[in-house]
Amino acid sequence: MPSLQKKPVVIVTRKLPDVVETRMCELFDTRLNVDDKPMSHADLVAAAKAADVLVPTVTDRIDRSVLTQAGPQLRLIANFGTGVDNVDLDTARNRSILVTNTPGVLTEDTADMTMALILAVPRRVAEGAAYMKNPDNKWSGWSPTWMLGHRIFGKRLGIIGMGRIGQAVARRARAFGLQIHYHNRRRVSEELERELEATYWESLDQMLTRVDIVSVNCPHTPGTYHLLSARRLKLLKPTAYIVNTARGEIIDENELARLIETGAISGAGLDVFEHEPAVNPRLLASDRVVALPHMSSATIEGRIDMGEKVIINIKAFADGHAPPDRVHPAMF
């Protein structure tokens, strides 16, 4: 027998996979962004005034100026993404608005892309591919001294953030013969350290001076903003590489560009940027930087899994239950 309970008004800020949108329309009074144009600040305010549930993405700034204008009926922000640095959690809590995210479903996809960049940057994969596709170039065949990169086998990988993604990166990296080092807010269990053959560094500074490749896998919080500051970037060996698939704000991007230009750092693989969608042109101009358009989690399977998480959180909330992926500020 159909439920007589009023369906919650759910406003989705961006285009989601069709299968996700279809199911949301079946379950809720859903308003979709068919054109997939990013909402302006005014659009987000209007959505917050009208929605019972707001479904933003990680690029939508649901800050205090939006939340303080939200209607009294807005009681859930079901973020389409693992990170929640786009939502003012303190203001949401003060207004009794629950926030959920989509943890766990993007771990393997992000770790795959991280490993791809760890391979691509030292081995100059993007540079070689671009050369071959440029019609102005005429490849003369194999040469013993051309397009030389660096071996990653036996090198030390320093992982910043040993959560789900950091651990998945470590497992992949071990298969490629990398030695695992890590810095984390809390040391992981002895059992996990043994499994990963991982060396823990309480001091990030000390780890940075010793590793050959740095993988950034921690969330963006006020405490991790410019965690890789100008001072810390200078601690790296000139032969070191940086890979970032977490958040651009964690690295001082201007200083990174300068150090790569001067040869103080060998290169970087970046899927995220400090001022997205703007990208520092000095990074784009460098042959020693592999730049991707924030696509580490961009798999069909991953996006559908994210959507299913969002649906489960909304359905639980609408049925009067605690959403399984509720976010608390202390978690970050």
N, C-alpha and C positions, 0 to 999 in steps of 0.2 A: 504494500500500500504506500503511495507517495507520501513523503514527509510534508507536513503543513508548516513546518518551521520556516521563517523568512530567511532567504538566502542572503549571506553577507555580501555587501558591495565590495568587490575586489578590483582595484585599479592597478594595472601592470604598466610599468613605465617604458618598456622596450619590447620589441618583437621576440617571442620565444618560439621554440620548435612547435610545429603545428600540432603534434600529438599532445604536447603539454597544454597548449592553449585550448584545444578541443575539450580535454578532460576538465580544465578549469571552468569552461563555459557550461559544462554539464552539471557541475557541482555548485557553482557560485554565480552570483550576479556579476559577471566579469566584464570589465571595460578594457579593451585591448588597444595597444599602440600599433595600428596596422601599418603605418608609414615608417615605423622604426626610426623616427627622428628623435634625437635626444631631447628630453623635456627641458625647457628653460626653468629658471627659478620660479617664475610666475606660474608655469604649468604645474610644477611640483607642489606649490602652495595650494593651487586649486584642487589638485588630486587629494592632498592631505585634508582639505576641508570637506571633501565629498565621500571619501572612502571609509569603510569599516576596517578594511585591510589594504595596506599599501604594499605592493611588490616592486621594490626598486632593484636596480643592479648596482654593481660596485662602483660605477662611474657617476651615479646620481648622488648629489650632496644633500643628504637629509639632515641638515644642520639645525641649529637652534632657531634661526630665522624662519625655517619651514615649520618646525614642530610647534613653535609658540602660536602659529596661526592655524594649526590643525583643528578640525572639528572635534567636538567632545565624543563623537562616535568612533573615532580612530583609536583602536585598541591593539592593533597588531601591525608590525612592520616585518613582513616575511622576505628578508633579503635574498635575492637570487645571486648567491656567491658565498664563499667561505669567509672572506674578510669582511669586517663590519666597520672599518675605519671611515667609511662614507656616512655612517649614522652617528649622531650625537647621542651616545648611550645614556649619559647622565640626564640630559633633558628628557629623553624618552622615559626613563625611570621616574623622573619627577612628575611626569604627566600620566603615569600609570599605563604607558604603552609598552607592550611586550615586543621584544625583537628576537627574531630567529634567523638562522643562517643555514648553510648546506654543507656541513663538515663531512670530510671523509671521501666524498664521491669523486673528487678531482685529484686525489693523491697520486694515482698511478700515471695519469695523463701529464701532470705537472712534472713528476719525476722523470718521465720519458723525455720531455722537452729539455729539462735541465741537463740530462745526460747527453742529449743531442748537441747542446751548446758546449758542454765540456769537451766533446770530441771535435766540434766544428771549429772552434776558435784556434786552438794550438795547431791543428792540421790544415788550417786555411781553406776549409771546405767551401765557404761562400765565395771567397775570392777566386778560387779555381773555377767554380761554376759560372760566375759572372764573366770571367775571361773567355770561357768556351762559348758563351751565348752572345758575346759582343761581335757583330759582323765585321768590325774594323780590325779585329785580331786574326792573325793567321797562325794557328798552332803548328809548330815545326816538328812535333813529336816529343817523345820522352827524352828527358835530359837528367843527368846525374846530379845537377846542382840547381835546378830550377824549382820554384814553388816549394822550398823546403820548410817544413813546419817542425813541431816538436812532438816527441813520443810522450804519451800520457802514462804508459805502463811504468809502475814503480814510483810515480810521483805522489806527493802528499796533497790530499784534498782536505781543505778546511771548511767544514759545514757550519754555518751560523744559523742555529735553530734546529734542534734535533727532535722535532715533532713528527707527525705522520709523514710529511713530505721529505723532511730531512732524512728520516730512516729509510724511506724508499729509495732516495738518491744514494745513500750509503750502500745499500744492497746491490744496486746496479753498478756502482763504482768499483766495489770489491771484485765483481766479475771481470772488470777491465784491468785489474791489477793495481788499482790505486790504494794507497794507505790512507785510512780514515782518521781524521782528527775532527774534533767538534767543540763548539762553545755553545752553551745553552744556559738559560736562567737556572735550571736545576739539572744536576747530573742524572743521567738515565740509570737504570738498574745495572748491576754488575752482570747479570745474565745477558742483557742486550749488548752491553759493551763487549762481552766475550764473543757473542754471535757476530757482531760487526767488526771485531778486532779494532775497536775504536779507542782513540786516545782523547781523554777529556782535558780541556784547558779552562780553568776558572777565569784566567785572564785572557780576554780577547786580544789584547796587544801582543802577548807572548805567542799566541797561536799564529797571528798574522805574519810575524817575522820568520816563521818556519815553514809555511806551506807554499806549494807551487800553484795551486788553484783554489780560489775561494768561491763557495756556492752560498748565496744568500737565500735562506729558506725560512726566515722568521716573519711574523706579522708586523704590519706597520702600526705602531702605537706612539704616543708622545715620548715614551722611553726609547724607541728605536729610530726616531727621526734623526737622520744623518748619523746613525750608528757608525757607519763607515765615513767618518769625518775626514777633513783634509789632513789632520794629524795622523789618523790611523791609516789612511791610504798610503802615506809616505813610509809606513812601516813595512810595506810589502817589498819583496825582492823585485828588481827590475825584470826578472824573467817570469814573474807571476801573472796569472790571468784571473779575471773576476767574471762570474756568471750570476745573473740576477733574474730569477723568475718569481720573486715575491712581490715587492712594491718598490717603485722608483725612489720614493722619499727616503729610503733607508741609506742611500748613497748620496754623498755630495757630488752631484753630477758635473758641475763646472770643474771641480778639482780633478775628478776622474778624467774628463776630457783633456785637461792640461797635462796630466801625468802621462797619458797615452801619447799625446803629441810630442812630448819631450823624451819619450822612451823610458820613463821611470817605471812604467808598467807595460807589460808586453801586449795586452789586449783585453777585450771584454766581449762577453756574449750577453746581450740585454733584451729581455722580453717586456720590460716595464721601464717607465721613465718618470722622472721627478715631477714633470709638469704636463702629463698626458692631457690631450693628444699631441701637444707640442713636444718636439724632440730637439735637444741641443744639436745645432747643425754641425758643430765640430765633431761630434760622435758619428754622425751620418757620413761625414767626409772621410773618415779614417778607414783604410783597408783593414785595420786591425780590430775593428769592431763589427760584430755580427749583430744587427738590429732586427728584431721581430716585432710585429704589431700586436703585442699583448695577446698571444695565441697559445700559451702553454696549456690552457684548459680547453682549447677549441677542438673537441671531438664531438661527434654526434651523440655518442653514448654518454659522454660526460654531461652534456647540456640536458639531455633527457633525464638523467639521474638527478641533476640539480632541480629540474622542474618537479620531479616526483617528490623530492624532499620538501619543496615549497608547498605542494598540494597537501602532503601529509600534515605539515605544521598548521596550515590553515584549517583543514578538516578537523583536526584535534581541537583547535581553539574554538571553532564554530560549534562543536559538540559539547563544549564545556569542560574539556580536558586540558591538561598542561601540554603545550607543544613539545615534542621530543627534543627539538634543537634550540631551545631557548638560550639566548645569550645573556650572560651576566658580565658587567664591566670588569669584575675581578678576573675573568678568564683571560683578559688581554692586558 
